[in-house]
Amino acid sequence: MCQPTNETSLLATAMQQALQSAEENLHTGDGGPFGACIVRNGEVIVTAHNTVLRDKDATCHAEINSIRAASRLLARYDLSDCVIYSTTEPCPMCFSAIHWAGISHIIYGTCIQDVQKLGFNELPISNQQMNQLGQAGMRIQADFLRPACEALLQKWAVCEHRHAY
């Protein structure tokens, strides 16, 4: 019987924390069903969710909020020794912020098309396309814990506070 490696366990823990943050957000109405987690040297350093509606700021996506928090915590903008986990594929704005922060590895659950179906105004440009066009050289791992991330979107779809933007 195979035992999960420490890396596999970390992957699951980080994404679970992103999912938990996003799920807590379903009850607040702060923003959409999105969570992100940044890991450095095998340790979760920040977890954030989307706060677009609460902050009345279109840039307050989970990935941006987590980058801001990690940069404050580490007192630097260079997060090249970090990995970001996102419940949904980062939008082009978030992908760019991840690139500018120097994060070289993105791991996400659901894809842009999944949230477009829910009414979110996403540009249909995948992380793979942006990575290729920009020659960013990021490692991108899609569909990680996808069933759990899809379940999060389904919960949001029937949530009283839902508002797509």
N, C-alpha and C positions, 0 to 999 in steps of 0.2 A: 504494500500500500504506500502510495506517495505521500509524503508530508509536505505541506506548503513551505517554501523557502521564506527566509526573513524578508526578502524583497517582495515576494507575492503577498505576504502578510501586510507589509507596509503599504503596498498598492491598495489593497482592500481597505485598510484603516483610513488612509487619506481620502479615498473616494467616499467612504461611509461618513466621514466628518463633513465633507462637502454636501452630501445628500441630507444629512441631519440639519445643517445650517439652512439649506434651501427649504426643507420641510417646515422648520420653525417659522420661516418667512411666510408660508402659506396662511398662517393664522394671524399675521400682523397686517398684511396688505401693503408692506413696504415696497414690494416690487414683484417681479416675476419669479417663476419656479427655478431659480438658478443658484447654484452654490459653487464655490471654488476653494481650493486648499493649496497652500504652498509648502513644500517640503524641502528641507536643506539638510544635507549630511544624514539622511535617514530619519529625520525628526520633523514632525509637523510643527511649523512655526506660526502659521496663521490660517484661519478659516474665515470666509466671508460669504455673504449672500448679496443679492441684488437689492438696491435701495432707491431705484429710479423714482418710484412714486413718493416715498417718504421724503426724500431730499429734493424732489422736483428738479432732478438733474439727470439728463439723458445719458451721461457718462458713468453713472454709478452702477455699472454692471458688476457682478460678483468677481470677475477676474481683475477688473480695475481696482475695486475695493481691496482685494487681497494683495495686489501689487503695492498699493499705497500703504497698507498696514505693514507689510513685510519690509518695505523701504524705510519706514519710520523706525520699526523695531531694530533693524540692522544698521540704521544710520548710513544708508548708501542707496544709490539708484541701481547699481550693478548687482543683479540677482542671477548671475551666470552659473552659480553653484546650486541653483534651485530647480525644482520640477513643479509644474502647476497641474493640478487635477481640476477638471471642470465637469459638472454634471451634463452640460451640453457643449457642443463644439463652439469654441469662441467665435464671436462675430468678427468681421474685419477690423473694427476699432480695437477690440480686445486682442486680436492676433497681433496687431501692430504694437500695442502697448507691451505685450509679452516679448515681442522681438526687441523693442527698444530697451526693455529691462534686461535683456541678455539671456532670458530663460531659454534653454535649448531643448526642452522636452515638454510636450503637451500630452496629457492623457485625458480623454473625455469619453462620456457615455453616449448620449443621443446626438443626432446631427442637426444641422441648421434646418434641413427640410422638415424635421419633426416639429420644430417650434413654428415654422411658417404655417403649417397645417392648423395650428392653434390660433393663428391670427397675428403673430408677432411680425413686425415689419423688418425682416431680416434680408440682407442682400444675399443672393444665392451664390456666394463665392466661398468655396470650401477652404479649409486650412491647407489642404494638400495643394490646391491651386495657388494660394497666396505664397506658400512656401516655395513652390516651383518658380512662379513668376518673379518673386523677390530674391530668389537664390539665397534664402535665409538659412538653409541647412538644419532646420529644426527636426528633431525626432517627433513624430506624431503617432500616437497610439489611439485609434478610434474604437468605439463600441465596448469600452471597458465597463463592466457591470451594467451593460445596456438595459437588461430587464428592470433593474432597480431604478435606473434613471427614467425609463419609460413609465414606470409606476408613479414616479413623482409627477411627471407631466399629466398623467391621468387624474391624479388627486387634484392638481391645480385646475384642471378643466371643469371640475364640479365645485370648486371652492367659491364661497360667497364673495371673497375679496378679489377675485380674478379680474385682471384688466390687462389686455394685451396692448402693446404700444410699438 
